[in-house]
Amino acid sequence: MTVTFEKKRIFSLRTLEDTEALGARLATQFRQGLVFLRGPLGAGKTTLVRGWLRALGFDGPVKSPTFTLVEPYEIDSVQILHFDLFRIANPSEIEYIGMLEHLETSQLQFVEWPERGDNHLPGPDLDIQLEYDGSYRQALISVENVKEI
């Protein structure tokens, strides 16, 4: 069975639970690829990843990789990496930390703050912009390199 996706879609997120639920919904359709997560501090990037990982069966803690730069997860022998480039001062640091090699060896990768990587990163399969919308949040999801699953 083939599922096709709209190229862009906006989701309203009124609660943290809504953000986790969106991550869970995406997990049912995207189990591999490169996902860029954009948005200001506190917009819900790690919360969305938490919902995604929970839907894939991960029940351990899901924390922001702001200080570690990367948090690895393994679910049913599937390697998943969650990067945070907020603290990257120079895009060339991506090569120094071995990020590009890790992207090639894992099945699913989340990258927070991908704009800090400048042109050193490959294009995403999914690009998610989380932003504030008054007292709520919204997610603009762009399907980039995935035509159908």
GIGI-V833430 format. One record per residue. RES is the residue in one small letter. SS is DSSP state (H for helix, E for strand, C for the rest). PHI is phi as a letter, one per 20 degrees, with the letter a starting at -180 (999 if undefined). Layout:
res | ss | phi
RES | SS | PHI
RES | SS | PHI
This chain:
res | ss | phi
m | C | 999
t | C | d
v | C | d
t | E | d
f | C | c
e | C | f
k | C | f
k | E | b
r | E | b
i | E | d
f | E | c
s | E | e
l | E | c
r | C | e
t | C | c
l | H | f
e | H | f
d | H | f
t | H | f
e | H | f
a | H | f
l | H | f
g | H | g
a | H | f
r | H | f
l | H | f
a | H | f
t | C | f
q | C | d
f | C | c
r | C | d
q | C | b
g | E | p
l | E | d
v | E | d
f | E | e
l | E | c
r | E | d
g | C | q
p | C | f
l | C | g
g | C | m
a | C | f
g | C | o
k | H | f
t | H | f
t | H | f
l | H | f
v | H | f
r | H | g
g | H | f
w | H | f
l | H | f
r | H | f
a | H | f
l | H | e
g | C | o
f | C | e
d | C | d
g | C | e
p | C | f
v | C | d
k | C | c
s | C | f
p | C | e
t | C | g
f | C | e
t | C | e
l | C | m
v | E | b
e | E | c
p | E | e
y | E | c
e | E | c
i | E | c
d | C | l
s | C | m
v | E | e
q | E | e
i | E | c
l | E | c
h | E | c
f | E | e
d | E | c
l | C | e
f | C | g
r | C | e
i | C | f
a | C | e
n | C | c
p | C | g
s | C | f
e | H | f
i | H | g
e | H | f
y | H | f
i | C | e
g | C | m
m | H | f
l | H | f
e | H | f
h | H | f
l | H | f
e | H | f
t | H | d
s | C | d
q | C | e
l | E | c
q | E | c
f | E | d
v | E | c
e | E | e
w | C | m
p | H | f
e | H | f
r | H | f
g | H | e
d | C | l
n | C | e
h | C | e
l | C | d
p | C | f
g | C | f
p | C | e
d | C | e
l | E | c
d | E | c
i | E | d
q | E | d
l | E | d
e | E | b
y | E | e
d | E | c
g | C | m
s | C | e
y | E | d
r | E | c
q | E | b
a | E | c
l | E | d
i | E | d
s | E | d
v | E | e
e | C | d
n | C | d
v | C | d
k | C | e
e | E | a
i | C | c
